[in-house]
Amino acid sequence: MKRMQGPRRRLGAKMALIVICMALVLSSAALFASYRTYETNMADLYTSSAQNLVRTLVSQIDGDDLVRYYETKQTDATYEATQQFIYDLVANNDVEYLYVVRPEPASAMFLFDSDQSEVEGYEEGGYVPLGTTVELDEEFAANIDTYLAGEPIEPVVTHEAEYGWTLTVQEPILDSQGNMAGYACADIDITQIVQEQRQFLFFLGALMLAITAVFVLFFLWIIRRQVVAPIQSMTKATAEFLSSPALTTADATKCAILDVHTHDELEMLASSINKLEQDLVEYCSDLATVTAEKERIGAELSIATQIQASMLPCIFPPFPNRNEFDIYASMVPAKEVGGDFYDFFMIDDHRLAVVVADVSGKGVPAALFMVIGKTLIKDHAQTGAALGQVFTEVNDQLCEANSEGLFITAFMGVLDLRTGEFSYVNAGHNPPLLCRAGGQFEYLKVRPGFVLAGMEGIRYQTGRLDLAPGDRLFFYTDGVTEATDAHEELFGEQRLQAVLNQNRLAANETLLAAAAQAIQGFVGSAPQFDDITMLGLTFDHPMENHGQEEQKQAEDPTC
């Protein structure tokens, strides 16, 4: 028995890989969700604080005053009070810069600034006085149309190597006409917040990794104990069972070592394997017995085939010293033994009897009934009785012991070699084909009669036919015309007649071989369902001493 190949990948390794991948995916998803939640909450907190601060500033600035400062670039007492208010807001709140600008198509003009450093100038990062104009950065230039329309702007996060991370919140200031007068802006340094977020991400990642590792190890331990180990034990026991040189009853205990108590489907599987192996051992034991019995039956059927074949005339030419006729026959059973049979024998010196018959059914029962029918027909025919009487007596005898309900279709004929007279009787059999010398094969129109062994008391009639030298007859069973191809189409009477006419000038042996070849070519790979029997008879010429014998009988009254 072929030994099982080892697995390319161990089940435990595959399960571990699957669990690790799933744990990594789940932990990554949890890490991402947690970090995003923390980041969003922190951003919302700082944004809300900055927006409240800016809105407080907006509430203290009159839009019309802002337009006037923009146009005149001159300060007054109100301006100074607003500037002081901005200083106080910055001093009392966690904000880096608080300022008011007037957006222009390509730049922005500073109107208020909270920076109190002594250094002046936007480029130096110091105080920016009223009227200072600067170019817009990329993040702000992209929203210039929104600025000029005086619409709210979403918070902007920027990063510079010198200043770090900055959150800018902006709120529009409108004049009395509802037009944009400027924007109050607050810059909040969020560098520390970003660093804290990264530290949080690192800590959370390490924590998730540790939890995942513990979970994976515990889960793998459970999987190995509850799944992998039982499967490995079943695999080992099954491999030992399959690799045993012979499956005997002793091998049935090999799966008894399976100690699987998982109380789930694996335990049921182990029990099923035990039962399967025990059943397999019993099956192999029964199979060995059946195989031996089958071999014995096969040997007996082979002998039966040889016996049946020996019962049929199989040596040709059968009468080497007789040149008045030519005869040839063949029978191919559908199984080892068949129910078809043919026979020919000399009743006396000048009468030749031929029989072609078909027993209903196939196999051994048909073969046994065939032997009985063939023996009875030959025994009664050799008495010299008329063929109708022969079949009548044979029918009655067959009906006496026919408990299986079998029957025989048969056609028998007797050829008088002196005159060419052919007497025949038909018991429900296929009519033969007659070919006159120089003509074509045609189906002989005969009464079918009733089958043999079908009913007691049947009377059979004898028919007669005159054969001239060169005339020939072809007898067959229904296995010829009812041969079926793969499409369940019958060979049929017309094909048979056509094949015979194509080979009508050939000898009987060649004629039958051509018919058999045509049948096989038509059937192809389809199985043979019925016995195929054929017999060809040619009347060559009458007996040469026919006239001398009649004269001798007339002169000698004792004859």
FIRO-69329 format. One line per field, with one value per residue (C-alpha): x negated, y negated, z; chain. Coordinates in steps of 0.02 Angstrom, whole numbers, m for minus. Each point is the difference from the previous one (the first is absolute). Layout:
u: X|...
v: Y|...
w: Z|...
chain: A|...
//
This chain:
u: 0|m65|m69|77|m111|m39|84|m90|46|37|175|m67|m110|145|115|m135|m25|188|20|m150|64|174|m70|m110|145|114|m132|m45|182|21|m161|54|174|m69|m130|124|122|m135|m65|174|45|m160|21|181|m52|m133|103|150|m109|m79|169|72|m149|15|186|m27|m118|123|135|m110|m43|115|m7|20|m147|m102|38|m53|m165|m30|32|m85|m130|22|27|111|53|117|m141|m115|134|28|m186|m10|147|m97|m153|106|78|m170|m65|147|23|m106|m25|m159|60|162|18|120|m36|87|m13|m42|m4|m184|m46|64|m16|m27|120|m33|m140|m26|m189|m85|m180|m120|m46|110|37|98|m153|m96|146|31|137|93|72|159|m10|m133|36|m60|21|117|m73|57|127|81|m18|102|151|m14|173|77|m98|58|180|m11|51|m58|m164|m40|m147|m169|m145|m174|m174|m164|m172|m29|169|63|185|127|190|77|183|82|166|66|43|140|43|172|35|m40|m162|m165|m99|m135|m39|m43|m132|m77|m158|m18|m161|48|m176|11|171|m67|m144|122|105|m153|m45|178|m9|m164|66|165|m91|m115|148|100|m151|m22|186|m2|m152|82|162|m86|m101|153|108|m133|m14|187|1|m144|79|178|m24|m176|m49|159|m16|m183|41|138|m117|m137|119|80|m170|m54|161|m20|m184|33|m48|166|167|48|112|m152|m26|171|m70|m124|120|41|m150|94|36|102|119|32|190|25|m8|m181|50|139|m125|m119|144|48|m179|m2|164|m58|m159|93|126|m142|m84|164|28|m174|30|168|m77|m133|136|105|m151|m45|180|4|m160|74|160|m104|m99|161|76|m155|22|185|m45|m116|132|133|m117|m40|185|18|m77|m163|m104|15|28|103|27|m159|64|161|m8|186|7|m106|41|m78|62|m57|65|m65|80|37|m63|m114|137|147|175|m20|m46|m15|m17|m12|m9|40|164|m48|m109|97|85|m89|84|m41|62|m19|82|3|44|81|m118|m189|m133|0|191|17|m151|71|169|m91|m83|168|82|m143|m7|188|8|m143|65|175|m64|m111|154|43|168|75|m68|171|17|m178|35|170|m77|m149|116|102|m155|m75|162|m4|m154|m1|21|m102|117|m135|41|m92|20|m66|m8|m38|m18|m41|m81|22|m164|75|135|m39|164|m14|132|5|93|m2|32|11|m175|m68|29|m158|m59|2|m114|39|m147|m50|128|10|32|183|90|93|186|44|128|m83|90|0|m155|m57|35|129|158|43|104|m65|m2|m136|15|m136|m39|m92|m116|m94|m182|m94|m189|m83|142|m49|83|m56|67|m25|64|71|m168|m53|140|21|m183|1|m125|m39|151|116|30|28|m105|163|55|m39|m184|m15|77|m114|m158|52|34|m167|m85|124|m134|m116|m13|105|m149|m44|183|21|m164|57|166|m89|m120|145|89|m156|m33|179|2|m171|m41|177|16|72|171|50|m78|m42|25|m11|4|m24|52|m30|74|m133|73|105|m75|m88|73|177|64|m94|77|178|m28|m72|151|119|m88|m22|168|m88|m66
v: 0|m173|m92|m168|m150|m120|m170|m144|m112|52|m34|m81|m119|m46|m30|m105|m103|m28|m50|m118|m84|m20|m67|m125|m59|m19|m86|m117|m45|m31|m102|m106|m28|m47|m118|m84|m24|m75|m112|m61|m38|m99|m96|m40|m59|m121|m57|m37|m99|m101|m33|m65|m117|m65|m25|m97|m114|m17|m54|m149|m66|m108|44|m179|m56|140|m62|m175|62|96|m151|m135|102|m122|51|m79|30|141|84|m11|71|145|30|5|121|115|m9|51|146|68|m23|90|142|137|m78|m38|m144|m98|m120|m78|m7|m65|127|m69|94|49|m57|m47|m162|7|m111|66|108|72|16|m118|43|m142|71|m68|74|152|84|m14|73|m158|m129|m43|m178|m58|0|135|106|181|130|144|173|147|61|m173|m47|154|m73|m180|1|55|m136|m137|59|m13|181|109|94|172|8|20|104|m46|61|m95|57|m160|m18|179|44|m142|0|m155|m44|m142|m89|m132|m178|m84|m185|m75|41|185|m10|73|m125|121|162|27|138|100|107|138|98|185|72|72|71|88|71|61|81|91|57|59|93|84|48|63|98|83|41|73|101|72|41|77|106|66|32|90|112|44|29|108|103|28|40|123|86|5|13|32|138|104|m19|50|155|47|m31|109|143|m8|m3|154|86|m39|49|173|139|90|m53|135|1|m34|m168|m60|m46|m128|m144|54|m104|m158|m83|m147|m75|m175|21|m75|46|60|133|53|5|112|118|1|42|146|63|m29|100|143|0|m7|152|95|m57|56|168|17|m63|134|131|m77|m15|181|49|m112|78|172|m50|m80|159|101|m122|14|188|m23|m112|133|134|m105|m38|184|41|m107|58|m96|97|m63|71|119|129|3|142|m90|m128|m25|m146|m126|m47|m115|m67|m108|m48|m142|1|m163|78|146|119|m39|55|1|160|72|177|98|188|135|88|132|10|m128|m116|m144|m81|m178|m87|m180|m42|m132|30|m143|m78|12|81|169|30|m33|110|146|m17|m10|168|79|m76|43|180|26|m77|106|160|m21|m57|153|112|m64|m71|m152|m164|m59|157|m20|m174|52|139|m106|m140|116|70|m172|m61|144|m66|m187|m73|m154|m47|3|26|32|m78|122|26|174|60|163|m4|152|10|105|m121|m167|3|m100|35|m114|m47|m166|m23|m191|m27|m131|51|48|m87|92|m40|84|37|m164|m99|m101|47|m18|39|164|m23|135|15|m37|133|4|9|165|27|m140|104|185|74|m115|79|m53|4|50|m113|46|m89|59|m50|0|18|m161|m52|m48|m33|m112|38|m114|m45|m167|m47|m46|m119|m67|m43|m177|m141|m135|m101|150|20|177|82|53|116|m122|m17|188|26|m132|81|172|m65|m88|167|119|77|39|168|25|m23|m166|m52|27|m89|m151|m5|12|m139|m112|31|m40|m158|m58|40|m76|m11|38|163|157|34|161|155|m12|159|21|149|3|146|17|138|33|148|158|167|78|179|m60|70|166|27|m29|125|129|m19|26|162|73|22|36|m178
w: 0|m45|151|37|m35|142|1|m83|146|177|62|158|m101|m113|148|85|m157|m18|182|m5|m158|73|164|m92|m106|151|106|m143|m23|187|4|m146|71|171|m69|m116|144|111|m140|m46|180|29|m162|41|173|m61|m148|111|121|m140|m82|163|19|m177|15|160|m95|m144|121|56|m174|m103|m183|m59|109|m75|m176|52|73|m160|m110|105|89|147|180|134|178|m51|m94|151|114|m119|m10|190|3|m118|114|148|m94|m46|176|79|m126|m73|m170|m97|m109|m16|m146|m125|m187|m155|m144|m173|m167|20|175|172|98|188|100|178|70|175|m13|125|m42|m30|m169|m135|m167|m60|m75|164|96|101|22|m161|2|m84|m189|m19|m153|m21|m134|33|33|m105|127|10|m183|m48|93|m65|m79|164|92|m117|16|190|27|146|m22|69|123|m85|68|m63|38|m13|52|99|86|4|m13|2|2|m78|35|m99|20|m123|58|m99|m14|16|m182|25|m98|53|104|58|89|182|10|141|m15|129|17|m5|m14|174|m39|m155|102|131|m136|m65|174|23|m165|50|173|m70|m136|127|112|m144|m56|174|15|m174|41|159|m90|m145|117|103|m153|m83|159|m1|m187|16|149|m66|m190|m63|122|m29|m189|6|101|m123|m147|76|40|m172|m86|99|m47|m185|m2|72|m123|17|72|123|153|109|m85|56|169|m69|24|177|57|m45|167|m62|128|m65|15|m172|m185|14|125|m118|m143|99|39|m184|m50|122|m70|m179|24|82|m142|m126|77|m5|m178|m54|81|m87|m162|6|21|m139|m114|26|m33|m154|m65|27|m90|m137|m22|m6|m125|m106|m1|m36|m147|m69|27|m87|m143|m17|m9|m156|m164|m11|m126|m178|m124|107|m139|m105|m110|m46|m141|m28|122|93|179|130|169|146|173|110|174|90|164|41|m56|m110|m44|m189|m89|m173|m59|m161|m25|m126|35|m128|m153|m100|126|88|152|55|159|62|167|136|183|93|127|14|104|87|8|m186|m38|99|m85|m165|32|37|m153|m118|60|m16|m174|m65|80|m74|m170|m20|6|m173|54|m85|66|59|104|67|66|68|105|54|54|111|82|33|80|125|93|m31|174|m47|m142|m135|m183|m163|m170|m131|m187|m66|m176|m89|m171|m112|m92|m137|m56|82|95|160|133|152|158|91|187|17|m72|m119|m181|m97|m158|m166|m144|m165|m114|m84|101|161|181|44|162|m10|29|127|137|168|102|191|108|77|186|m3|9|m8|m141|m138|m174|m120|m188|m122|m147|m160|m120|m155|m13|m165|m15|56|115|177|168|143|176|152|173|56|76|m178|m47|177|27|74|m15|130|m59|27|m187|m64|m136|m81|m140|m140|48|15|m172|m76|72|m62|m176|m5|37|m85|m112|147|87|156|117|m83|m4|188|38|m102|93|169|m49|m54|165|102|m101|29|187|35|185|57|101|m78|74|m89|m76|m185|m101|m190|m119|m187|m112|m187|m108|m131|m98|25|46|m150|24|23|m165|22|172|m65|m143|121|115|m148|m56|175|86|165|12
chain: A|A|A|A|A|A|A|A|A|A|A|A|A|A|A|A|A|A|A|A|A|A|A|A|A|A|A|A|A|A|A|A|A|A|A|A|A|A|A|A|A|A|A|A|A|A|A|A|A|A|A|A|A|A|A|A|A|A|A|A|A|A|A|A|A|A|A|A|A|A|A|A|A|A|A|A|A|A|A|A|A|A|A|A|A|A|A|A|A|A|A|A|A|A|A|A|A|A|A|A|A|A|A|A|A|A|A|A|A|A|A|A|A|A|A|A|A|A|A|A|A|A|A|A|A|A|A|A|A|A|A|A|A|A|A|A|A|A|A|A|A|A|A|A|A|A|A|A|A|A|A|A|A|A|A|A|A|A|A|A|A|A|A|A|A|A|A|A|A|A|A|A|A|A|A|A|A|A|A|A|A|A|A|A|A|A|A|A|A|A|A|A|A|A|A|A|A|A|A|A|A|A|A|A|A|A|A|A|A|A|A|A|A|A|A|A|A|A|A|A|A|A|A|A|A|A|A|A|A|A|A|A|A|A|A|A|A|A|A|A|A|A|A|A|A|A|A|A|A|A|A|A|A|A|A|A|A|A|A|A|A|A|A|A|A|A|A|A|A|A|A|A|A|A|A|A|A|A|A|A|A|A|A|A|A|A|A|A|A|A|A|A|A|A|A|A|A|A|A|A|A|A|A|A|A|A|A|A|A|A|A|A|A|A|A|A|A|A|A|A|A|A|A|A|A|A|A|A|A|A|A|A|A|A|A|A|A|A|A|A|A|A|A|A|A|A|A|A|A|A|A|A|A|A|A|A|A|A|A|A|A|A|A|A|A|A|A|A|A|A|A|A|A|A|A|A|A|A|A|A|A|A|A|A|A|A|A|A|A|A|A|A|A|A|A|A|A|A|A|A|A|A|A|A|A|A|A|A|A|A|A|A|A|A|A|A|A|A|A|A|A|A|A|A|A|A|A|A|A|A|A|A|A|A|A|A|A|A|A|A|A|A|A|A|A|A|A|A|A|A|A|A|A|A|A|A|A|A|A|A|A|A|A|A|A|A|A|A|A|A|A|A|A|A|A|A|A|A|A|A|A|A|A|A|A|A|A|A|A|A|A|A|A|A|A|A|A|A|A|A|A|A|A|A|A|A|A|A|A|A|A|A|A|A|A|A|A|A|A|A|A|A|A|A|A|A|A|A|A|A|A|A|A|A|A|A|A|A|A|A|A|A|A|A|A|A|A|A|A|A|A|A|A|A|A|A|A|A|A
//
